[in-house]
Amino acid sequence: MPSPPFVKLEGARQMSEQAFKEHPLAVLVNRIAGRLADASMLVACFILLWLVGLTCVDVVGRYFFRAPVTGATELVQISMAGIIFFSLPAMFLRDDQVIVDLFSFVRKGWFGWAISLAFSVTTVVAVWIIADRVSGYAIRAFEDGDETIYLKIPLYLVVWGITILIYLSGVFAAVRGIRVLLTPGRQLPDETGAREFTE
């Protein structure tokens, strides 16, 4: 009697995971980076929760008590930046960018490995250039003493935080690139286009 299809699928998944072995150093670095990325995502979640509470208080105060939260617009802008930039490191580490994979057949084998490696190197270089530009803006904001209009929050604090998170994203993109480099000819199990290993 043939085995049910889900048993065959589970057996294929176990065989795929056993066939895929990563370098122990890459596993350790990825585990540490994963914990840092999880902590960063947790902070982004708390900022989102804060933003929901701030919006509720502002709307209720504005429409029922004619007393909006002073500087709510500035707080919303800073909170949105926090959500976006605290999410970046995890996105770069786990390859969670939104992509349209029209040519998935190109991403298999040695050619796919070379493309993944090229994308990783390009990503690290691009993120490092962006972080360098943003850090220049943070230095200018510090030298000029830029502040928000209502709450007088120094802008250099916000921009330095953004800069640090962009640099951290670049480091995590480099970790991903090293993992790709250490697995020649194969895709990572958690890479977009190779989800059949883990899902």
VMD Tcl script that draws the C-alpha trace (Angstrom):
set ca {
  {0.00 0.00 0.00}
  {1.52 3.40 -1.01}
  {2.35 5.87 1.74}
  {0.32 9.06 1.98}
  {1.69 12.09 0.07}
  {2.54 14.05 3.22}
  {4.86 11.23 4.38}
  {6.72 11.37 1.06}
  {6.98 15.16 1.32}
  {8.35 14.95 4.88}
  {10.89 12.34 3.81}
  {12.02 14.53 0.89}
  {12.35 17.51 3.23}
  {14.51 15.52 5.65}
  {16.70 14.28 2.81}
  {17.11 17.85 1.51}
  {18.04 19.17 4.95}
  {20.52 16.31 5.49}
  {22.10 16.90 2.09}
  {22.51 20.59 2.91}
  {25.33 21.11 5.40}
  {26.75 24.53 6.18}
  {30.20 25.35 7.48}
  {30.14 25.32 11.32}
  {31.58 28.84 11.53}
  {28.85 30.13 9.20}
  {26.21 28.44 11.35}
  {27.61 30.05 14.52}
  {27.85 33.53 12.99}
  {24.36 33.20 11.51}
  {22.97 32.10 14.89}
  {24.49 35.12 16.67}
  {23.36 37.48 13.91}
  {19.89 35.89 14.04}
  {19.59 36.64 17.73}
  {20.64 40.26 17.16}
  {18.16 40.50 14.28}
  {15.39 39.08 16.49}
  {16.18 41.69 19.16}
  {16.09 44.41 16.52}
  {12.71 43.17 15.25}
  {11.40 43.12 18.84}
  {12.35 46.77 19.23}
  {10.55 47.52 15.94}
  {7.46 45.76 17.31}
  {7.54 47.82 20.50}
  {7.90 51.01 18.47}
  {4.89 49.96 16.39}
  {2.89 49.35 19.57}
  {3.95 52.79 20.85}
  {2.89 54.33 17.53}
  {-0.57 52.72 17.74}
  {-1.00 54.03 21.30}
  {0.22 57.50 20.32}
  {-2.18 57.64 17.38}
  {-5.14 56.56 19.53}
  {-4.35 59.12 22.24}
  {-3.83 61.86 19.65}
  {-7.08 61.14 17.79}
  {-9.17 60.87 20.98}
  {-7.57 64.02 22.41}
  {-7.98 65.94 19.16}
  {-11.62 65.08 18.42}
  {-13.16 64.62 21.87}
  {-11.18 66.94 24.14}
  {-9.75 69.45 21.63}
  {-6.30 68.71 23.05}
  {-4.04 66.93 20.52}
  {-0.66 65.56 21.57}
  {1.94 68.29 21.15}
  {4.49 67.31 18.53}
  {2.57 64.20 17.49}
  {3.66 64.63 13.87}
  {7.33 64.65 14.88}
  {6.87 61.62 17.12}
  {5.09 59.74 14.31}
  {7.89 60.55 11.86}
  {10.60 59.41 14.27}
  {8.61 56.29 15.17}
  {8.12 55.38 11.50}
  {11.86 55.75 10.94}
  {12.44 53.50 13.96}
  {10.12 50.79 12.64}
  {11.73 50.83 9.20}
  {15.35 50.92 10.28}
  {15.04 48.48 13.18}
  {13.48 46.02 10.69}
  {16.30 46.36 8.14}
  {18.93 44.13 9.80}
  {16.58 41.13 9.99}
  {15.43 41.72 6.43}
  {18.99 41.68 5.09}
  {20.03 38.67 7.18}
  {17.04 36.54 6.18}
  {16.71 37.67 2.55}
  {13.18 38.93 3.22}
  {13.16 41.63 0.56}
  {10.09 41.81 -1.61}
  {11.11 40.40 -4.97}
  {9.41 39.05 -8.07}
  {11.12 35.78 -8.91}
  {10.21 35.47 -12.59}
  {13.28 33.50 -13.53}
  {13.64 31.01 -10.70}
  {15.25 28.45 -13.03}
  {18.24 30.82 -13.37}
  {18.81 30.72 -9.59}
  {19.70 27.02 -9.46}
  {23.09 25.32 -9.53}
  {26.43 27.04 -9.96}
  {25.02 29.90 -12.01}
  {22.43 30.62 -9.31}
  {25.15 30.49 -6.67}
  {27.25 33.00 -8.64}
  {24.23 35.31 -9.00}
  {23.47 35.07 -5.27}
  {27.09 35.86 -4.46}
  {27.12 38.84 -6.84}
  {23.87 40.16 -5.34}
  {25.30 39.78 -1.83}
  {28.46 41.73 -2.70}
  {26.45 44.43 -4.48}
  {24.08 44.72 -1.53}
  {26.90 45.11 0.99}
  {28.59 47.80 -1.13}
  {25.33 49.70 -1.72}
  {24.30 49.59 1.95}
  {27.77 50.76 3.03}
  {27.61 53.73 0.61}
  {24.15 54.70 1.90}
  {25.28 54.41 5.54}
  {28.29 56.61 4.78}
  {26.04 59.29 3.25}
  {23.59 59.17 6.16}
  {26.44 59.45 8.68}
  {27.56 62.62 6.86}
  {24.07 64.02 7.35}
  {24.22 63.10 11.06}
  {27.52 64.98 11.43}
  {26.04 68.04 9.70}
  {22.94 67.89 11.93}
  {25.19 67.77 15.00}
  {27.36 70.67 13.83}
  {24.34 72.81 12.89}
  {22.42 71.95 16.07}
  {19.32 70.86 14.10}
  {16.24 70.13 16.23}
  {12.62 69.22 15.64}
  {10.28 72.23 15.61}
  {7.94 71.50 18.53}
  {9.70 69.06 20.85}
  {13.27 70.30 20.22}
  {14.58 66.73 19.81}
  {18.16 66.88 18.45}
  {18.06 65.40 14.96}
  {21.59 64.04 15.11}
  {20.47 61.48 17.73}
  {17.83 60.10 15.38}
  {20.10 60.15 12.34}
  {22.99 58.51 14.21}
  {20.60 55.75 15.29}
  {19.55 55.29 11.67}
  {23.21 55.25 10.59}
  {24.12 52.56 13.11}
  {21.18 50.39 12.00}
  {22.14 50.78 8.32}
  {25.72 49.74 9.10}
  {24.38 46.77 11.08}
  {22.25 45.85 8.05}
  {25.38 45.94 5.92}
  {27.16 43.62 8.36}
  {24.21 41.21 8.26}
  {24.17 41.33 4.45}
  {27.89 40.44 4.61}
  {27.10 37.51 6.94}
  {24.60 36.29 4.36}
  {27.22 36.73 1.61}
  {29.75 34.69 3.60}
  {27.15 31.94 4.03}
  {26.60 31.95 0.26}
  {30.37 31.89 -0.36}
  {30.84 28.88 1.93}
  {28.15 26.84 0.15}
  {29.41 26.75 -3.45}
  {26.99 25.51 -6.06}
  {23.99 25.49 -3.71}
  {21.36 27.88 -2.48}
  {20.85 28.55 1.20}
  {17.78 26.80 2.62}
  {16.28 30.11 3.71}
  {17.06 31.97 0.48}
  {14.27 33.34 -1.68}
  {13.78 30.87 -4.51}
  {14.94 27.93 -2.38}
  {12.04 27.89 0.09}
  {11.25 24.26 -0.71}
  {13.99 23.27 1.74}
  {12.28 24.90 4.72}
  {8.60 25.16 3.87}
}
mol new
graphics top color blue
foreach p $ca { graphics top sphere $p radius 0.5 }
foreach p [lrange $ca 0 end-1] q [lrange $ca 1 end] { graphics top cylinder $p $q radius 0.2 }
display resetview
